[in-house]
Amino acid sequence: MSQSNAVRNPDNNADVIVVGAGPAGSTAATYLARSGVDVLLLEKSTFPRDKVCGDGLTPRGVKQVLALGVDVSGPDWLRNKGLRVIGGGRSLELPWPVLQDYPDFGLVRPRRDFDDILATLAVKAGARMRVATTVTAPIRDDRTGRIAGVTAKTPEGPTEFSAPLVLACDGVSARVALGMGINKRDDRPLGVAVRRYYRSPSRSDDDYLESHLELWDRSGERGSQRPKLLPGYGWIFGLGDGTVNVGLGMLNSSKAFGKTDYRALLRTWLDGTPQEWGLREENALGPIGGAGLPMGFNRTPHYADGLLLVGDAGGAVNPFNGEGIAYAMESAALAAESVLQALGRPAGASREAALEGYATAMKEHLGSYYRLGGVFSALIGKPSVMKTATRLGLPRKDLMYLVLKMLAGLYDSRDGDWADRVVRSLNRVAPSV
């Protein structure tokens, strides 16, 4: 086994190590600990801590929260009834569909609270969480090549943690995967997002999540300048407490990707919004944060040599809409199921087959859908395509109903209506690799 100068301690041994206590890591740790597995949950930050995110959960994410047994009935969970789409000079409100597979409401809860709730749930289930513990590299068995643990920076100094199985839930950095030689795929979409909080009483209480398909700079309209169409898409999510989460995203299929000052772009867009919304510098709460969006399974294989890639570490962000929380939690549930099956079998070929089942499950669950999303992201990266699609699509409610189900992944896996059948048909003809 590879050697280091790190501290060794029997308490740092476990059945499973989970790296990262975000939605993916805490979900996986909760399910495993509830089943009696000895889990070490390693988190680089301390709670509560913030994350760059829209803070909104579609019904797909709500389903995962409910599956964990989290009570979302309190006033701190702001419910919404659908998505408001703005573009092409139109505004269309699309209620969340009534489905067998998903609830008909979304939620908004800041990540500062949300992640803390999930991490606390994992600890209550029996996971041993270590905070202020920054995992730096995997420990690899020199004889077998399998992962045998991780090294980390801790307040006590460099420390080794040992386990035969590791779940990498360390987000877009994917440090553990990189240490095991699993590199990013350049043939899959990638996005970037920036967001900021603002005081905005007029926009804070909203029954809908709001998505802007076109970002207009109207700040020069009072002079002779015409409105200017900016690259990317935006959102405004009310938090119900007098504040809003506002942000924008851009895909690498856009020519402006990597050549744009995203923080300046956010300010330019917001300076053109109505004055009464209050989305101006004097109402800003904190700095603008930015983050990468690893999409469409841009890091594979999802299982190899004792390491499972979960959530953003495995590129699980939806390429249709940039949603990450729901899919991080879904992949965590699949990973936990495979690990439980593996630990219930004797070491050897059967156990390894159970672990390989995680990669297969991910491919079956989202592979075809994400390939369709990759095609979609390539198309909307072209401003002319996006402009035409927005102007032709928004006036047609039936079409937008189908688009909502496709983009948000909100369709029944069986039965359902005509839109569900269309989405399932498209998934069947798309490759799952």
C-alpha positions in Angstrom: 0.0 0.0 0.0 1.2 3.5 -0.8 2.9 5.2 2.2 2.6 8.7 3.7 3.6 10.6 6.8 0.0 10.9 7.8 -1.3 10.0 11.3 -2.8 6.5 11.6 -5.6 5.9 14.0 -7.9 2.9 14.4 -10.9 5.3 14.7 -10.1 6.4 11.1 -11.0 3.0 9.7 -14.5 2.3 8.4 -16.5 0.1 6.1 -17.1 3.0 3.7 -15.6 6.5 3.4 -17.8 9.2 1.9 -15.9 12.2 0.7 -18.0 15.4 0.9 -21.1 16.1 2.9 -23.2 17.9 0.3 -26.5 16.5 -0.9 -24.8 13.5 -2.5 -22.6 12.6 0.3 -25.0 13.1 3.1 -27.8 11.2 1.3 -25.5 8.2 0.7 -24.1 8.3 4.2 -27.7 8.4 5.7 -28.9 5.4 3.7 -25.7 3.4 4.5 -25.6 4.2 8.2 -29.3 3.4 8.6 -28.5 -0.1 7.4 -25.7 -0.5 9.9 -22.7 0.3 7.8 -19.8 2.0 9.5 -19.5 5.2 7.5 -16.9 8.0 7.8 -18.2 11.2 6.3 -15.4 13.6 5.5 -16.2 17.3 4.9 -13.7 20.0 4.1 -15.8 22.8 5.5 -17.7 23.3 8.8 -21.5 23.7 9.1 -23.4 25.8 8.4 -21.7 26.7 5.1 -22.8 28.2 1.8 -22.7 26.8 -1.7 -23.2 28.4 -5.1 -26.6 27.2 -6.1 -30.0 28.5 -7.1 -31.4 27.0 -3.9 -34.5 25.8 -5.7 -35.7 22.2 -5.8 -38.0 20.9 -8.6 -40.4 18.1 -7.7 -37.7 15.7 -8.7 -35.5 17.0 -5.9 -38.4 17.1 -3.5 -39.0 13.4 -4.0 -35.5 12.6 -2.8 -35.9 14.9 0.2 -39.2 13.2 1.1 -37.6 9.7 0.6 -35.1 10.6 3.4 -38.0 11.4 5.8 -37.3 15.1 6.0 -40.3 17.1 7.2 -40.8 19.9 4.7 -44.1 21.3 6.2 -42.5 24.1 8.1 -42.4 27.8 7.1 -38.7 27.7 6.3 -39.5 25.5 3.3 -41.0 27.8 0.7 -43.2 25.9 -1.7 -43.7 26.7 -5.3 -46.3 25.5 -7.8 -44.4 25.6 -11.0 -42.0 27.3 -13.4 -42.4 30.8 -14.9 -40.6 31.0 -18.3 -39.8 34.4 -19.7 -38.5 35.0 -23.2 -39.4 36.3 -26.6 -41.4 39.1 -25.1 -43.7 36.6 -23.3 -44.2 35.2 -19.8 -45.7 31.7 -19.4 -46.5 30.0 -16.1 -46.2 26.2 -16.2 -47.6 24.4 -13.1 -45.7 21.3 -12.0 -47.5 18.2 -13.4 -49.4 15.8 -11.4 -47.5 12.5 -11.6 -47.2 9.1 -10.1 -43.4 9.3 -9.7 -43.0 12.9 -8.4 -44.9 15.3 -6.1 -46.6 18.4 -7.7 -44.7 21.0 -5.8 -41.2 22.4 -5.6 -39.2 23.9 -2.7 -36.8 26.7 -2.0 -34.3 26.4 0.9 -30.9 28.1 1.0 -28.0 25.6 0.7 -26.6 27.0 4.0 -29.6 25.4 5.7 -30.3 22.6 3.3 -26.9 21.0 3.5 -26.7 21.3 7.2 -30.1 19.5 7.6 -28.9 16.6 5.4 -25.5 16.3 7.2 -27.3 16.3 10.6 -29.6 13.6 9.3 -26.6 11.5 8.3 -25.0 11.9 11.8 -28.3 11.0 13.5 -28.4 7.8 11.3 -25.0 6.9 12.7 -22.4 8.2 10.2 -19.2 9.5 11.8 -18.7 12.9 10.3 -15.3 14.7 10.4 -15.5 18.4 9.4 -12.6 20.7 8.5 -11.1 17.6 6.8 -9.9 18.3 3.3 -9.3 15.1 1.3 -6.1 15.5 -0.8 -5.6 12.2 -2.5 -6.7 8.6 -2.6 -4.6 5.8 -1.0 -4.1 3.1 -3.5 -3.1 -0.5 -2.8 0.1 -1.0 -4.8 -0.6 -4.7 -5.2 -4.2 -4.6 -6.5 -4.5 -1.0 -7.7 -7.8 -0.6 -5.7 -8.5 2.4 -3.5 -7.8 1.6 0.2 -8.7 5.0 1.7 -7.7 8.7 1.5 -5.3 11.2 2.9 -6.6 14.5 4.2 -5.5 17.8 5.8 -7.1 18.1 9.3 -6.6 20.4 12.2 -4.4 17.7 13.7 -2.2 17.5 10.6 -2.1 15.1 7.6 -4.3 12.1 8.4 -5.0 8.8 6.8 -8.5 7.3 6.6 -8.9 3.7 5.6 -11.8 1.8 4.0 -12.2 -0.8 1.2 -14.8 1.3 -0.5 -14.9 5.1 -1.1 -17.7 7.2 -2.4 -16.4 10.4 -4.1 -19.0 13.1 -3.5 -16.4 15.9 -3.7 -18.1 17.9 -6.4 -16.8 19.4 -9.5 -13.2 19.3 -8.3 -13.4 15.5 -8.3 -10.0 15.3 -6.6 -10.4 11.6 -5.6 -11.4 10.6 -9.1 -8.4 12.4 -10.6 -6.1 10.7 -8.1 -7.4 7.4 -9.4 -6.8 8.4 -13.0 -10.4 9.0 -13.9 -10.4 12.1 -16.0 -13.0 14.5 -17.4 -14.6 13.7 -20.7 -14.4 16.6 -23.2 -17.3 15.3 -25.3 -19.9 16.1 -22.7 -21.4 19.5 -21.9 -20.1 21.8 -19.2 -21.7 24.8 -17.7 -20.8 27.7 -15.4 -23.1 29.6 -13.1 -22.9 32.7 -10.9 -25.4 33.8 -8.3 -26.0 36.5 -5.7 -28.5 37.3 -3.0 -30.4 40.6 -3.0 -33.0 42.3 -0.8 -36.1 42.4 -2.9 -39.4 42.4 -1.0 -41.4 42.7 -4.2 -39.9 39.5 -5.7 -39.3 37.5 -2.5 -42.8 35.8 -2.2 -43.4 34.0 -5.4 -45.4 30.9 -6.2 -43.2 30.1 -9.2 -39.5 29.6 -9.9 -38.6 32.1 -12.6 -36.4 31.3 -15.6 -35.2 33.9 -18.1 -34.4 32.3 -21.4 -33.1 35.6 -22.7 -31.0 38.0 -20.8 -31.5 41.6 -21.9 -29.4 44.6 -21.0 -31.9 47.4 -21.0 -29.8 49.8 -18.9 -29.1 52.1 -21.9 -32.8 52.4 -22.9 -33.1 55.9 -21.4 -30.5 57.1 -23.8 -30.3 56.2 -27.5 -29.0 52.7 -27.0 -31.2 49.7 -27.9 -31.6 46.7 -25.6 -28.8 44.2 -26.0 -29.3 40.5 -25.9 -26.7 38.9 -23.6 -25.4 35.3 -23.7 -26.7 32.7 -21.2 -29.9 32.1 -19.2 -31.0 33.5 -15.9 -33.1 32.8 -12.8 -34.9 34.6 -10.0 -35.9 32.5 -7.0 -37.7 34.2 -4.1 -36.7 33.0 -0.7 -39.8 34.2 1.1 -37.9 36.3 3.6 -37.6 39.6 1.7 -34.6 38.3 -0.3 -34.1 36.5 -3.6 -31.5 34.3 -5.2 -30.6 35.6 -8.6 -28.1 34.0 -11.0 -27.2 33.1 -14.6 -25.6 30.2 -16.4 -23.8 29.6 -19.6 -22.9 26.4 -21.5 -19.7 25.6 -23.2 -21.6 25.2 -26.4 -21.8 29.1 -26.4 -19.1 31.0 -28.2 -19.0 33.3 -25.2 -18.1 30.5 -22.8 -14.7 31.1 -21.2 -14.4 34.5 -22.8 -16.9 36.3 -20.5 -16.7 38.0 -17.2 -19.7 36.3 -15.7 -19.9 38.5 -12.6 -20.0 41.6 -14.8 -22.6 39.9 -17.0 -24.8 39.3 -14.0 -24.6 43.0 -13.0 -25.3 44.2 -16.5 -28.4 42.0 -16.8 -29.8 43.1 -13.4 -29.1 46.8 -14.1 -31.7 46.5 -16.9 -34.4 44.9 -14.7 -37.2 47.1 -13.3 -36.0 49.5 -10.6 -38.8 48.4 -8.2 -37.3 44.8 -8.1 -34.4 46.3 -6.2 -31.8 44.1 -7.9 -29.0 46.7 -7.7 -25.7 46.9 -6.0 -27.0 48.8 -2.9 -29.3 45.9 -2.2 -26.8 43.1 -2.7 -26.2 40.7 0.2 -22.6 39.4 0.0 -20.4 38.8 -3.0 -21.2 37.1 -6.3 -20.3 33.4 -6.2 -19.4 31.1 -9.1 -19.3 27.4 -9.8 -18.8 24.9 -12.6 -21.6 22.6 -13.6 -20.3 19.2 -14.7 -23.1 17.8 -16.9 -24.2 14.7 -18.8 -21.9 12.2 -17.1 -18.7 14.0 -18.0 -16.6 11.8 -15.8 -16.8 8.0 -16.1 -16.6 5.2 -15.3 -18.9 5.7 -12.3 -17.3 2.7 -10.6 -13.8 1.4 -10.7 -11.4 -0.3 -8.2 -13.5 0.4 -5.1 -14.3 4.0 -6.0 -17.9 5.2 -6.8 -18.4 8.6 -8.3 -21.6 10.2 -7.0 -23.3 13.5 -7.9 -21.2 16.3 -9.4 -18.1 14.2 -9.1 -19.6 11.9 -11.8 -21.0 14.7 -13.9 -24.5 14.1 -12.8 -25.8 17.7 -13.4 -28.8 17.7 -15.8 -27.6 19.1 -19.2 -31.2 20.2 -20.0 -31.6 22.7 -17.1 -28.4 22.7 -14.9 -30.2 21.1 -12.0 -27.8 19.2 -9.7 -29.3 18.5 -6.3 -32.0 16.1 -7.4 -29.5 14.0 -9.5 -26.8 14.1 -6.8 -29.3 12.6 -4.4 -30.6 10.1 -6.9 -27.1 8.9 -7.7 -26.4 8.7 -4.0 -29.4 6.4 -3.4 -28.3 4.1 -6.3 -24.7 4.1 -5.0 -25.9 3.2 -1.5 -28.0 0.3 -2.8 -25.1 -1.2 -4.7 -22.8 -0.8 -1.7 -25.3 -2.5 0.6 -25.7 -5.4 -1.9 -21.9 -5.7 -2.2 -21.2 -5.7 1.5 -23.8 -8.4 2.0 -21.8 -10.7 -0.3 -18.5 -12.4 0.3 -15.4 -10.7 -1.1 -14.7 -11.7 -4.7 -16.4 -11.7 -8.0 -19.9 -11.5 -6.7 -19.2 -8.4 -4.6 -17.4 -6.7 -7.5 -20.4 -7.5 -9.7 -22.7 -5.7 -7.2 -20.5 -2.7 -7.3 -20.3 -2.7 -11.1 -24.1 -2.6 -10.8 -23.9 1.0 -9.8 -22.4 2.1 -13.1 -25.0 0.0 -14.9 -27.8 1.6 -12.8 -26.6 5.1 -13.6 -26.5 4.4 -17.3 -30.0 2.8 -17.3 -31.4 5.6 -15.1 -30.1 8.6 -16.8 -27.8 7.7 -19.7 -30.2 8.1 -22.6 -31.9 11.1 -21.1 -28.5 12.8 -20.6 -27.5 12.1 -24.2 -30.6 13.9 -25.4 -29.7 16.7 -23.0 -26.3 16.9 -24.6 -27.9 17.5 -28.0 -30.2 20.1 -26.5 -27.3 22.0 -24.8 -25.4 22.1 -28.1 -28.4 23.6 -29.9 -29.3 26.3 -27.3 -25.7 27.4 -27.2 -26.4 29.0 -30.6 -28.2 32.3 -30.0 -30.1 32.1 -33.3 -31.5 28.7 -32.4 -32.4 29.8 -28.8 -34.1 32.9 -30.1 -36.2 31.1 -32.7 -37.1 28.3 -30.3 -38.2 30.8 -27.6 -40.3 32.9 -29.9 -42.0 29.9 -31.6 -42.3 27.7 -28.5 -43.6 30.0 -25.7 -47.0 30.8 -27.4 -47.8 27.1 -27.7 -48.9 25.8 -24.3 -49.1 22.1 -25.3 -45.5 22.3 -26.7 -44.3 24.0 -23.5 -46.0 21.4 -21.4 -43.9 18.8 -23.2 -40.8 20.9 -22.9 -41.3 21.3 -19.2 -41.5 17.5 -18.7 -38.4 17.0 -20.8 -36.2 19.7 -19.4 -37.1 19.1 -15.8 -37.2 15.3 -16.1 -40.7 15.3 -14.8 -42.4 12.4 -16.5 -43.9 9.1 -15.3 -41.8 6.0 -16.0 -45.0 4.1 -16.9 -48.5 5.0 -18.0 -49.0 8.8 -17.8 -50.2 11.1 -20.5 -49.2 11.8 -24.1 -46.2 14.0 -23.1 -44.9 11.2 -20.8 -45.1 8.8 -23.7 -43.2 11.2 -26.0 -40.4 11.7 -23.5 -40.1 7.9 -22.9 -40.0 7.3 -26.7 -37.2 9.8 -27.2 -35.3 8.1 -24.4 -35.7 4.7 -25.9 -34.1 5.8 -29.2 -31.2 7.7 -27.7 -28.0 5.8 -26.9 -27.3 5.4 -23.2 -23.5 5.8 -23.3 
